[in-house]
Amino acid sequence: MTGAANPHISLRKDGPFYRVQPIPADALPPSIRQSETHIGHLSATMAAKVLSQASGLPIVDYTVKAIGQ
């Protein structure tokens, strides 16, 4: 997967939820390092965007196929 080797903000579908997390986990300071769980794609995308803007890390969205399934 593209971007998997470089630090990034990961957006994934995990069952009925969406997960937003930094990869690797120590790519962000401890104060904002925790993963986030969202019910909807829009809120997860917005959270990933805020983290990306604050950290400068790119977002790698692995949900593109998951949404269409």
PDB file of N, CA, C, O and CB in Angstrom:
ATOM      1  N   MET A   1       0.833  -1.196   0.000  1.00  0.00           N
ATOM      2  CA  MET A   1       0.000   0.000   0.000  1.00  0.00           C
ATOM      3  C   MET A   1       0.869   1.247   0.000  1.00  0.00           C
ATOM      4  O   MET A   1       1.877   1.308   0.704  1.00  0.00           O
ATOM      5  CB  MET A   1      -0.943   0.005   1.211  1.00  0.00           C
ATOM      6  N   THR A   2       0.493   2.203  -0.759  1.00  0.00           N
ATOM      7  CA  THR A   2       1.240   3.433  -0.859  1.00  0.00           C
ATOM      8  C   THR A   2       1.201   4.193   0.453  1.00  0.00           C
ATOM      9  O   THR A   2       0.144   4.320   1.071  1.00  0.00           O
ATOM     10  CB  THR A   2       0.700   4.290  -1.985  1.00  0.00           C
ATOM     11  N   GLY A   3       2.342   4.694   0.877  1.00  0.00           N
ATOM     12  CA  GLY A   3       2.392   5.493   2.085  1.00  0.00           C
ATOM     13  C   GLY A   3       2.568   4.690   3.360  1.00  0.00           C
ATOM     14  O   GLY A   3       2.818   5.276   4.413  1.00  0.00           O
ATOM     15  N   ALA A   4       2.446   3.374   3.306  1.00  0.00           N
ATOM     16  CA  ALA A   4       2.506   2.564   4.512  1.00  0.00           C
ATOM     17  C   ALA A   4       3.869   2.641   5.193  1.00  0.00           C
ATOM     18  O   ALA A   4       3.944   2.524   6.416  1.00  0.00           O
ATOM     19  CB  ALA A   4       2.178   1.128   4.182  1.00  0.00           C
ATOM     20  N   ALA A   5       4.944   2.834   4.439  1.00  0.00           N
ATOM     21  CA  ALA A   5       6.276   2.866   5.027  1.00  0.00           C
ATOM     22  C   ALA A   5       6.621   4.233   5.616  1.00  0.00           C
ATOM     23  O   ALA A   5       7.508   4.326   6.465  1.00  0.00           O
ATOM     24  CB  ALA A   5       7.304   2.484   3.987  1.00  0.00           C
ATOM     25  N   ASN A   6       5.950   5.279   5.191  1.00  0.00           N
ATOM     26  CA  ASN A   6       6.233   6.631   5.655  1.00  0.00           C
ATOM     27  C   ASN A   6       5.232   7.046   6.729  1.00  0.00           C
ATOM     28  O   ASN A   6       4.092   6.581   6.714  1.00  0.00           O
ATOM     29  CB  ASN A   6       6.201   7.623   4.481  1.00  0.00           C
ATOM     30  N   PRO A   7       5.638   7.918   7.668  1.00  0.00           N
ATOM     31  CA  PRO A   7       4.686   8.400   8.667  1.00  0.00           C
ATOM     32  C   PRO A   7       3.491   9.073   7.989  1.00  0.00           C
ATOM     33  O   PRO A   7       3.650   9.855   7.052  1.00  0.00           O
ATOM     34  CB  PRO A   7       5.374   9.382   9.639  1.00  0.00           C
ATOM     35  N   HIS A   8       2.302   8.753   8.479  1.00  0.00           N
ATOM     36  CA  HIS A   8       1.083   9.316   7.897  1.00  0.00           C
ATOM     37  C   HIS A   8      -0.080   9.176   8.868  1.00  0.00           C
ATOM     38  O   HIS A   8       0.036   8.517   9.901  1.00  0.00           O
ATOM     39  CB  HIS A   8       0.748   8.627   6.561  1.00  0.00           C
ATOM     40  N   ILE A   9      -1.188   9.795   8.532  1.00  0.00           N
ATOM     41  CA  ILE A   9      -2.433   9.641   9.261  1.00  0.00           C
ATOM     42  C   ILE A   9      -3.242   8.609   8.486  1.00  0.00           C
ATOM     43  O   ILE A   9      -3.577   8.819   7.320  1.00  0.00           O
ATOM     44  CB  ILE A   9      -3.210  11.017   9.418  1.00  0.00           C
ATOM     45  N   SER A  10      -3.552   7.502   9.137  1.00  0.00           N
ATOM     46  CA  SER A  10      -4.278   6.411   8.495  1.00  0.00           C
ATOM     47  C   SER A  10      -5.775   6.560   8.752  1.00  0.00           C
ATOM     48  O   SER A  10      -6.196   6.789   9.886  1.00  0.00           O
ATOM     49  CB  SER A  10      -3.773   5.041   9.006  1.00  0.00           C
ATOM     50  N   LEU A  11      -6.569   6.430   7.706  1.00  0.00           N
ATOM     51  CA  LEU A  11      -8.030   6.433   7.804  1.00  0.00           C
ATOM     52  C   LEU A  11      -8.495   5.093   7.260  1.00  0.00           C
ATOM     53  O   LEU A  11      -8.345   4.810   6.072  1.00  0.00           O
ATOM     54  CB  LEU A  11      -8.685   7.650   7.012  1.00  0.00           C
ATOM     55  N   ARG A  12      -9.071   4.254   8.155  1.00  0.00           N
ATOM     56  CA  ARG A  12      -9.476   2.891   7.790  1.00  0.00           C
ATOM     57  C   ARG A  12     -10.888   2.589   8.240  1.00  0.00           C
ATOM     58  O   ARG A  12     -11.386   3.168   9.206  1.00  0.00           O
ATOM     59  CB  ARG A  12      -8.522   1.874   8.389  1.00  0.00           C
ATOM     60  N   LYS A  13     -11.526   1.681   7.533  1.00  0.00           N
ATOM     61  CA  LYS A  13     -12.826   1.161   7.954  1.00  0.00           C
ATOM     62  C   LYS A  13     -12.552  -0.112   8.726  1.00  0.00           C
ATOM     63  O   LYS A  13     -11.833  -0.992   8.252  1.00  0.00           O
ATOM     64  CB  LYS A  13     -13.791   0.902   6.729  1.00  0.00           C
ATOM     65  N   ASP A  14     -13.128  -0.213   9.927  1.00  0.00           N
ATOM     66  CA  ASP A  14     -12.934  -1.372  10.793  1.00  0.00           C
ATOM     67  C   ASP A  14     -14.303  -1.842  11.248  1.00  0.00           C
ATOM     68  O   ASP A  14     -14.825  -1.372  12.259  1.00  0.00           O
ATOM     69  CB  ASP A  14     -12.014  -1.034  12.018  1.00  0.00           C
ATOM     70  N   GLY A  15     -14.888  -2.778  10.494  1.00  0.00           N
ATOM     71  CA  GLY A  15     -16.258  -3.203  10.781  1.00  0.00           C
ATOM     72  C   GLY A  15     -17.194  -2.039  10.501  1.00  0.00           C
ATOM     73  O   GLY A  15     -17.132  -1.440   9.427  1.00  0.00           O
ATOM     74  N   PRO A  16     -18.060  -1.712  11.455  1.00  0.00           N
ATOM     75  CA  PRO A  16     -18.988  -0.600  11.239  1.00  0.00           C
ATOM     76  C   PRO A  16     -18.377   0.767  11.556  1.00  0.00           C
ATOM     77  O   PRO A  16     -19.037   1.792  11.387  1.00  0.00           O
ATOM     78  CB  PRO A  16     -20.223  -0.802  12.080  1.00  0.00           C
ATOM     79  N   PHE A  17     -17.129   0.788  12.012  1.00  0.00           N
ATOM     80  CA  PHE A  17     -16.498   2.027  12.460  1.00  0.00           C
ATOM     81  C   PHE A  17     -15.385   2.456  11.518  1.00  0.00           C
ATOM     82  O   PHE A  17     -14.927   1.688  10.671  1.00  0.00           O
ATOM     83  CB  PHE A  17     -15.949   1.863  13.870  1.00  0.00           C
ATOM     84  N   TYR A  18     -14.963   3.700  11.689  1.00  0.00           N
ATOM     85  CA  TYR A  18     -13.817   4.252  10.971  1.00  0.00           C
ATOM     86  C   TYR A  18     -12.756   4.596  12.000  1.00  0.00           C
ATOM     87  O   TYR A  18     -13.071   5.154  13.051  1.00  0.00           O
ATOM     88  CB  TYR A  18     -14.215   5.511  10.117  1.00  0.00           C
ATOM     89  N   ARG A  19     -11.523   4.277  11.716  1.00  0.00           N
ATOM     90  CA  ARG A  19     -10.417   4.531  12.627  1.00  0.00           C
ATOM     91  C   ARG A  19      -9.462   5.551  12.006  1.00  0.00           C
ATOM     92  O   ARG A  19      -9.113   5.472  10.828  1.00  0.00           O
ATOM     93  CB  ARG A  19      -9.673   3.217  12.964  1.00  0.00           C
ATOM     94  N   VAL A  20      -9.057   6.500  12.829  1.00  0.00           N
ATOM     95  CA  VAL A  20      -8.079   7.504  12.442  1.00  0.00           C
ATOM     96  C   VAL A  20      -6.908   7.345  13.398  1.00  0.00           C
ATOM     97  O   VAL A  20      -7.076   7.466  14.611  1.00  0.00           O
ATOM     98  CB  VAL A  20      -8.681   8.970  12.482  1.00  0.00           C
ATOM     99  N   GLN A  21      -5.718   7.073  12.862  1.00  0.00           N
ATOM    100  CA  GLN A  21      -4.570   6.901  13.735  1.00  0.00           C
ATOM    101  C   GLN A  21      -3.281   7.258  13.021  1.00  0.00           C
ATOM    102  O   GLN A  21      -3.167   7.102  11.805  1.00  0.00           O
ATOM    103  CB  GLN A  21      -4.504   5.477  14.250  1.00  0.00           C
ATOM    104  N   PRO A  22      -2.304   7.740  13.792  1.00  0.00           N
ATOM    105  CA  PRO A  22      -0.992   8.007  13.203  1.00  0.00           C
ATOM    106  C   PRO A  22      -0.240   6.699  13.005  1.00  0.00           C
ATOM    107  O   PRO A  22      -0.304   5.802  13.846  1.00  0.00           O
ATOM    108  CB  PRO A  22      -0.173   8.972  14.092  1.00  0.00           C
ATOM    109  N   ILE A  23       0.463   6.597  11.905  1.00  0.00           N
ATOM    110  CA  ILE A  23       1.312   5.441  11.611  1.00  0.00           C
ATOM    111  C   ILE A  23       2.708   5.971  11.346  1.00  0.00           C
ATOM    112  O   ILE A  23       2.856   6.810  10.458  1.00  0.00           O
ATOM    113  CB  ILE A  23       0.770   4.604  10.384  1.00  0.00           C
ATOM    114  N   PRO A  24       3.736   5.543  12.049  1.00  0.00           N
ATOM    115  CA  PRO A  24       3.706   4.752  13.265  1.00  0.00           C
ATOM    116  C   PRO A  24       3.113   5.553  14.424  1.00  0.00           C
ATOM    117  O   PRO A  24       2.982   6.774  14.340  1.00  0.00           O
ATOM    118  CB  PRO A  24       5.110   4.270  13.617  1.00  0.00           C
ATOM    119  N   ALA A  25       2.762   4.866  15.490  1.00  0.00           N
ATOM    120  CA  ALA A  25       2.081   5.504  16.621  1.00  0.00           C
ATOM    121  C   ALA A  25       2.887   6.655  17.212  1.00  0.00           C
ATOM    122  O   ALA A  25       2.307   7.618  17.714  1.00  0.00           O
ATOM    123  CB  ALA A  25       1.799   4.478  17.701  1.00  0.00           C
ATOM    124  N   ASP A  26       4.210   6.571  17.161  1.00  0.00           N
ATOM    125  CA  ASP A  26       5.035   7.638  17.745  1.00  0.00           C
ATOM    126  C   ASP A  26       5.328   8.777  16.765  1.00  0.00           C
ATOM    127  O   ASP A  26       6.205   9.602  17.019  1.00  0.00           O
ATOM    128  CB  ASP A  26       6.341   7.058  18.241  1.00  0.00           C
ATOM    129  N   ALA A  27       4.596   8.824  15.646  1.00  0.00           N
ATOM    130  CA  ALA A  27       4.784   9.903  14.670  1.00  0.00           C
ATOM    131  C   ALA A  27       4.228  11.228  15.177  1.00  0.00           C
ATOM    132  O   ALA A  27       4.572  12.286  14.648  1.00  0.00           O
ATOM    133  CB  ALA A  27       4.117   9.539  13.348  1.00  0.00           C
ATOM    134  N   LEU A  28       3.379  11.182  16.190  1.00  0.00           N
ATOM    135  CA  LEU A  28       2.802  12.389  16.784  1.00  0.00           C
ATOM    136  C   LEU A  28       3.194  12.475  18.255  1.00  0.00           C
ATOM    137  O   LEU A  28       3.535  11.459  18.860  1.00  0.00           O
ATOM    138  CB  LEU A  28       1.258  12.399  16.631  1.00  0.00           C
ATOM    139  N   PRO A  29       3.152  13.665  18.836  1.00  0.00           N
ATOM    140  CA  PRO A  29       3.447  13.802  20.263  1.00  0.00           C
ATOM    141  C   PRO A  29       2.434  13.012  21.105  1.00  0.00           C
ATOM    142  O   PRO A  29       1.291  12.831  20.686  1.00  0.00           O
ATOM    143  CB  PRO A  29       3.438  15.295  20.674  1.00  0.00           C
ATOM    144  N   PRO A  30       2.844  12.547  22.278  1.00  0.00           N
ATOM    145  CA  PRO A  30       1.952  11.748  23.130  1.00  0.00           C
ATOM    146  C   PRO A  30       0.617  12.416  23.448  1.00  0.00           C
ATOM    147  O   PRO A  30      -0.381  11.723  23.648  1.00  0.00           O
ATOM    148  CB  PRO A  30       2.648  11.430  24.412  1.00  0.00           C
ATOM    149  N   SER A  31       0.577  13.720  23.499  1.00  0.00           N
ATOM    150  CA  SER A  31      -0.661  14.418  23.858  1.00  0.00           C
ATOM    151  C   SER A  31      -1.773  14.247  22.824  1.00  0.00           C
ATOM    152  O   SER A  31      -2.947  14.402  23.162  1.00  0.00           O
ATOM    153  CB  SER A  31      -0.379  15.886  24.046  1.00  0.00           C
ATOM    154  N   ILE A  32      -1.432  13.932  21.575  1.00  0.00           N
ATOM    155  CA  ILE A  32      -2.449  13.740  20.533  1.00  0.00           C
ATOM    156  C   ILE A  32      -2.280  12.416  19.800  1.00  0.00           C
ATOM    157  O   ILE A  32      -2.779  12.257  18.686  1.00  0.00           O
ATOM    158  CB  ILE A  32      -2.395  14.885  19.533  1.00  0.00           C
ATOM    159  N   ARG A  33      -1.591  11.478  20.404  1.00  0.00           N
ATOM    160  CA  ARG A  33      -1.209  10.235  19.738  1.00  0.00           C
ATOM    161  C   ARG A  33      -2.324   9.200  19.643  1.00  0.00           C
ATOM    162  O   ARG A  33      -2.262   8.360  18.746  1.00  0.00           O
ATOM    163  CB  ARG A  33      -0.055   9.635  20.449  1.00  0.00           C
ATOM    164  N   GLN A  34      -3.323   9.202  20.493  1.00  0.00           N
ATOM    165  CA  GLN A  34      -4.312   8.126  20.552  1.00  0.00           C
ATOM    166  C   GLN A  34      -5.104   7.987  19.259  1.00  0.00           C
ATOM    167  O   GLN A  34      -5.305   8.947  18.515  1.00  0.00           O
ATOM    168  CB  GLN A  34      -5.261   8.363  21.701  1.00  0.00           C
ATOM    169  N   SER A  35      -5.544   6.759  19.019  1.00  0.00           N
ATOM    170  CA  SER A  35      -6.397   6.488  17.869  1.00  0.00           C
ATOM    171  C   SER A  35      -7.783   7.042  18.139  1.00  0.00           C
ATOM    172  O   SER A  35      -8.179   7.195  19.294  1.00  0.00           O
ATOM    173  CB  SER A  35      -6.461   4.970  17.564  1.00  0.00           C
ATOM    174  N   GLU A  36      -8.511   7.338  17.099  1.00  0.00           N
ATOM    175  CA  GLU A  36      -9.883   7.815  17.225  1.00  0.00           C
ATOM    176  C   GLU A  36     -10.803   6.868  16.479  1.00  0.00           C
ATOM    177  O   GLU A  36     -10.455   6.347  15.419  1.00  0.00           O
ATOM    178  CB  GLU A  36     -10.026   9.262  16.687  1.00  0.00           C
ATOM    179  N   THR A  37     -11.985   6.650  17.044  1.00  0.00           N
ATOM    180  CA  THR A  37     -12.996   5.814  16.417  1.00  0.00           C
ATOM    181  C   THR A  37     -14.188   6.688  16.076  1.00  0.00           C
ATOM    182  O   THR A  37     -14.640   7.483  16.901  1.00  0.00           O
ATOM    183  CB  THR A  37     -13.411   4.631  17.342  1.00  0.00           C
ATOM    184  N   HIS A  38     -14.694   6.543  14.866  1.00  0.00           N
ATOM    185  CA  HIS A  38     -15.822   7.345  14.400  1.00  0.00           C
ATOM    186  C   HIS A  38     -16.891   6.444  13.810  1.00  0.00           C
ATOM    187  O   HIS A  38     -16.588   5.388  13.255  1.00  0.00           O
ATOM    188  CB  HIS A  38     -15.364   8.385  13.364  1.00  0.00           C
ATOM    189  N   ILE A  39     -18.135   6.864  13.932  1.00  0.00           N
ATOM    190  CA  ILE A  39     -19.242   6.107  13.357  1.00  0.00           C
ATOM    191  C   ILE A  39     -19.387   6.419  11.873  1.00  0.00           C
ATOM    192  O   ILE A  39     -19.745   5.545  11.083  1.00  0.00           O
ATOM    193  CB  ILE A  39     -20.551   6.418  14.098  1.00  0.00           C
ATOM    194  N   GLY A  40     -19.111   7.657  11.495  1.00  0.00           N
ATOM    195  CA  GLY A  40     -19.303   8.052  10.107  1.00  0.00           C
ATOM    196  C   GLY A  40     -18.012   8.421   9.403  1.00  0.00           C
ATOM    197  O   GLY A  40     -17.040   8.844  10.028  1.00  0.00           O
ATOM    198  N   HIS A  41     -18.022   8.252   8.091  1.00  0.00           N
ATOM    199  CA  HIS A  41     -16.854   8.575   7.274  1.00  0.00           C
ATOM    200  C   HIS A  41     -16.551  10.073   7.310  1.00  0.00           C
ATOM    201  O   HIS A  41     -15.384  10.462   7.351  1.00  0.00           O
ATOM    202  CB  HIS A  41     -17.075   8.117   5.829  1.00  0.00           C
ATOM    203  N   LEU A  42     -17.576  10.908   7.294  1.00  0.00           N
ATOM    204  CA  LEU A  42     -17.349  12.353   7.274  1.00  0.00           C
ATOM    205  C   LEU A  42     -16.621  12.823   8.529  1.00  0.00           C
ATOM    206  O   LEU A  42     -15.668  13.595   8.428  1.00  0.00           O
ATOM    207  CB  LEU A  42     -18.677  13.093   7.134  1.00  0.00           C
ATOM    208  N   SER A  43     -17.046  12.378   9.701  1.00  0.00           N
ATOM    209  CA  SER A  43     -16.379  12.821  10.933  1.00  0.00           C
ATOM    210  C   SER A  43     -14.952  12.276  11.001  1.00  0.00           C
ATOM    211  O   SER A  43     -14.054  12.964  11.487  1.00  0.00           O
ATOM    212  CB  SER A  43     -17.180  12.368  12.177  1.00  0.00           C
ATOM    213  N   ALA A  44     -14.733  11.056  10.522  1.00  0.00           N
ATOM    214  CA  ALA A  44     -13.387  10.486  10.512  1.00  0.00           C
ATOM    215  C   ALA A  44     -12.483  11.266   9.559  1.00  0.00           C
ATOM    216  O   ALA A  44     -11.325  11.541   9.875  1.00  0.00           O
ATOM    217  CB  ALA A  44     -13.433   9.000  10.110  1.00  0.00           C
ATOM    218  N   THR A  45     -13.012  11.613   8.410  1.00  0.00           N
ATOM    219  CA  THR A  45     -12.243  12.380   7.432  1.00  0.00           C
ATOM    220  C   THR A  45     -11.884  13.760   7.983  1.00  0.00           C
ATOM    221  O   THR A  45     -10.762  14.233   7.797  1.00  0.00           O
ATOM    222  CB  THR A  45     -13.033  12.522   6.121  1.00  0.00           C
ATOM    223  N   MET A  46     -12.825  14.397   8.651  1.00  0.00           N
ATOM    224  CA  MET A  46     -12.564  15.716   9.236  1.00  0.00           C
ATOM    225  C   MET A  46     -11.505  15.620  10.341  1.00  0.00           C
ATOM    226  O   MET A  46     -10.628  16.479  10.434  1.00  0.00           O
ATOM    227  CB  MET A  46     -13.869  16.324   9.799  1.00  0.00           C
ATOM    228  N   ALA A  47     -11.586  14.574  11.179  1.00  0.00           N
ATOM    229  CA  ALA A  47     -10.591  14.387  12.231  1.00  0.00           C
ATOM    230  C   ALA A  47      -9.207  14.142  11.638  1.00  0.00           C
ATOM    231  O   ALA A  47      -8.215  14.678  12.131  1.00  0.00           O
ATOM    232  CB  ALA A  47     -10.989  13.222  13.140  1.00  0.00           C
ATOM    233  N   ALA A  48      -9.141  13.334  10.584  1.00  0.00           N
ATOM    234  CA  ALA A  48      -7.864  13.075   9.919  1.00  0.00           C
ATOM    235  C   ALA A  48      -7.296  14.364   9.336  1.00  0.00           C
ATOM    236  O   ALA A  48      -6.089  14.600   9.395  1.00  0.00           O
ATOM    237  CB  ALA A  48      -8.033  12.016   8.811  1.00  0.00           C
ATOM    238  N   LYS A  49      -8.163  15.190   8.778  1.00  0.00           N
ATOM    239  CA  LYS A  49      -7.720  16.457   8.187  1.00  0.00           C
ATOM    240  C   LYS A  49      -7.159  17.395   9.253  1.00  0.00           C
ATOM    241  O   LYS A  49      -6.142  18.050   9.029  1.00  0.00           O
ATOM    242  CB  LYS A  49      -8.882  17.138   7.448  1.00  0.00           C
ATOM    243  N   VAL A  50      -7.815  17.460  10.406  1.00  0.00           N
ATOM    244  CA  VAL A  50      -7.328  18.309  11.505  1.00  0.00           C
ATOM    245  C   VAL A  50      -5.955  17.818  11.975  1.00  0.00           C
ATOM    246  O   VAL A  50      -5.040  18.620  12.163  1.00  0.00           O
ATOM    247  CB  VAL A  50      -8.341  18.311  12.695  1.00  0.00           C
ATOM    248  N   LEU A  51      -5.809  16.505  12.164  1.00  0.00           N
ATOM    249  CA  LEU A  51      -4.507  15.953  12.565  1.00  0.00           C
ATOM    250  C   LEU A  51      -3.441  16.221  11.507  1.00  0.00           C
ATOM    251  O   LEU A  51      -2.304  16.554  11.838  1.00  0.00           O
ATOM    252  CB  LEU A  51      -4.621  14.441  12.819  1.00  0.00           C
ATOM    253  N   SER A  52      -3.802  16.078  10.255  1.00  0.00           N
ATOM    254  CA  SER A  52      -2.861  16.319   9.177  1.00  0.00           C
ATOM    255  C   SER A  52      -2.404  17.777   9.149  1.00  0.00           C
ATOM    256  O   SER A  52      -1.217  18.060   8.988  1.00  0.00           O
ATOM    257  CB  SER A  52      -3.486  15.938   7.845  1.00  0.00           C
ATOM    258  N   GLN A  53      -3.343  18.684   9.304  1.00  0.00           N
ATOM    259  CA  GLN A  53      -3.001  20.103   9.299  1.00  0.00           C
ATOM    260  C   GLN A  53      -2.132  20.474  10.497  1.00  0.00           C
ATOM    261  O   GLN A  53      -1.223  21.296  10.377  1.00  0.00           O
ATOM    262  CB  GLN A  53      -4.269  20.949   9.294  1.00  0.00           C
ATOM    263  N   ALA A  54      -2.412  19.865  11.658  1.00  0.00           N
ATOM    264  CA  ALA A  54      -1.644  20.170  12.867  1.00  0.00           C
ATOM    265  C   ALA A  54      -0.246  19.556  12.834  1.00  0.00           C
ATOM    266  O   ALA A  54       0.702  20.130  13.370  1.00  0.00           O
ATOM    267  CB  ALA A  54      -2.389  19.676  14.096  1.00  0.00           C
ATOM    268  N   SER A  55      -0.123  18.390  12.206  1.00  0.00           N
ATOM    269  CA  SER A  55       1.149  17.671  12.245  1.00  0.00           C
ATOM    270  C   SER A  55       1.978  17.787  10.972  1.00  0.00           C
ATOM    271  O   SER A  55       3.194  17.593  10.998  1.00  0.00           O
ATOM    272  CB  SER A  55       0.893  16.239  12.522  1.00  0.00           C
ATOM    273  N   GLY A  56       1.324  18.100   9.864  1.00  0.00           N
ATOM    274  CA  GLY A  56       2.021  18.128   8.586  1.00  0.00           C
ATOM    275  C   GLY A  56       2.129  16.756   7.930  1.00  0.00           C
ATOM    276  O   GLY A  56       2.712  16.628   6.854  1.00  0.00           O
ATOM    277  N   LEU A  57       1.565  15.719   8.578  1.00  0.00           N
ATOM    278  CA  LEU A  57       1.602  14.378   8.002  1.00  0.00           C
ATOM    279  C   LEU A  57       0.509  14.230   6.959  1.00  0.00           C
ATOM    280  O   LEU A  57      -0.576  14.788   7.119  1.00  0.00           O
ATOM    281  CB  LEU A  57       1.449  13.306   9.096  1.00  0.00           C
ATOM    282  N   PRO A  58       0.780  13.482   5.889  1.00  0.00           N
ATOM    283  CA  PRO A  58      -0.257  13.254   4.880  1.00  0.00           C
ATOM    284  C   PRO A  58      -1.299  12.257   5.382  1.00  0.00           C
ATOM    285  O   PRO A  58      -1.033  11.476   6.296  1.00  0.00           O
ATOM    286  CB  PRO A  58       0.370  12.747   3.572  1.00  0.00           C
ATOM    287  N   ILE A  59      -2.471  12.290   4.785  1.00  0.00           N
ATOM    288  CA  ILE A  59      -3.529  11.330   5.090  1.00  0.00           C
ATOM    289  C   ILE A  59      -3.479  10.230   4.043  1.00  0.00           C
ATOM    290  O   ILE A  59      -3.421  10.501   2.844  1.00  0.00           O
ATOM    291  CB  ILE A  59      -4.939  12.015   5.123  1.00  0.00           C
ATOM    292  N   VAL A  60      -3.501   8.985   4.510  1.00  0.00           N
ATOM    293  CA  VAL A  60      -3.627   7.849   3.601  1.00  0.00           C
ATOM    294  C   VAL A  60      -4.997   7.249   3.889  1.00  0.00           C
ATOM    295  O   VAL A  60      -5.228   6.678   4.955  1.00  0.00           O
ATOM    296  CB  VAL A  60      -2.449   6.782   3.792  1.00  0.00           C
ATOM    297  N   ASP A  61      -5.900   7.388   2.924  1.00  0.00           N
ATOM    298  CA  ASP A  61      -7.284   6.952   3.091  1.00  0.00           C
ATOM    299  C   ASP A  61      -7.454   5.554   2.501  1.00  0.00           C
ATOM    300  O   ASP A  61      -7.469   5.373   1.284  1.00  0.00           O
ATOM    301  CB  ASP A  61      -8.265   7.953   2.420  1.00  0.00           C
ATOM    302  N   TYR A  62      -7.582   4.574   3.390  1.00  0.00           N
ATOM    303  CA  TYR A  62      -7.762   3.189   2.966  1.00  0.00           C
ATOM    304  C   TYR A  62      -9.241   2.839   2.838  1.00  0.00           C
ATOM    305  O   TYR A  62      -9.574   1.672   2.634  1.00  0.00           O
ATOM    306  CB  TYR A  62      -7.082   2.240   3.950  1.00  0.00           C
ATOM    307  N   THR A  63     -10.126   3.807   2.952  1.00  0.00           N
ATOM    308  CA  THR A  63     -11.576   3.538   2.919  1.00  0.00           C
ATOM    309  C   THR A  63     -12.178   3.648   1.534  1.00  0.00           C
ATOM    310  O   THR A  63     -13.357   3.336   1.366  1.00  0.00           O
ATOM    311  CB  THR A  63     -12.293   4.485   3.835  1.00  0.00           C
ATOM    312  N   VAL A  64     -11.438   4.068   0.557  1.00  0.00           N
ATOM    313  CA  VAL A  64     -11.995   4.307  -0.765  1.00  0.00           C
ATOM    314  C   VAL A  64     -12.750   3.089  -1.280  1.00  0.00           C
ATOM    315  O   VAL A  64     -13.883   3.233  -1.740  1.00  0.00           O
ATOM    316  CB  VAL A  64     -10.894   4.686  -1.737  1.00  0.00           C
ATOM    317  N   LYS A  65     -12.174   1.915  -1.221  1.00  0.00           N
ATOM    318  CA  LYS A  65     -12.868   0.698  -1.645  1.00  0.00           C
ATOM    319  C   LYS A  65     -13.926   0.299  -0.640  1.00  0.00           C
ATOM    320  O   LYS A  65     -14.992  -0.179  -1.027  1.00  0.00           O
ATOM    321  CB  LYS A  65     -11.878  -0.445  -1.841  1.00  0.00           C
ATOM    322  N   ALA A  66     -13.652   0.487   0.662  1.00  0.00           N
ATOM    323  CA  ALA A  66     -14.573   0.051   1.710  1.00  0.00           C
ATOM    324  C   ALA A  66     -15.912   0.770   1.617  1.00  0.00           C
ATOM    325  O   ALA A  66     -16.943   0.171   1.922  1.00  0.00           O
ATOM    326  CB  ALA A  66     -13.957   0.283   3.081  1.00  0.00           C
ATOM    327  N   ILE A  67     -15.929   2.022   1.209  1.00  0.00           N
ATOM    328  CA  ILE A  67     -17.177   2.784   1.117  1.00  0.00           C
ATOM    329  C   ILE A  67     -18.052   2.210   0.009  1.00  0.00           C
ATOM    330  O   ILE A  67     -19.268   2.126   0.177  1.00  0.00           O
ATOM    331  CB  ILE A  67     -16.891   4.286   0.858  1.00  0.00           C
ATOM    332  N   GLY A  68     -17.478   1.821  -1.095  1.00  0.00           N
ATOM    333  CA  GLY A  68     -18.254   1.316  -2.223  1.00  0.00           C
ATOM    334  C   GLY A  68     -18.716  -0.120  -2.057  1.00  0.00           C
ATOM    335  O   GLY A  68     -19.497  -0.608  -2.875  1.00  0.00           O
ATOM    336  N   GLN A  69     -18.270  -0.791  -1.052  1.00  0.00           N
ATOM    337  CA  GLN A  69     -18.649  -2.210  -0.878  1.00  0.00           C
ATOM    338  C   GLN A  69     -19.957  -2.353  -0.170  1.00  0.00           C
ATOM    339  O   GLN A  69     -20.418  -3.472   0.056  1.00  0.00           O
ATOM    340  CB  GLN A  69     -17.585  -2.962  -0.111  1.00  0.00           C
TER     341      GLN A  69
END
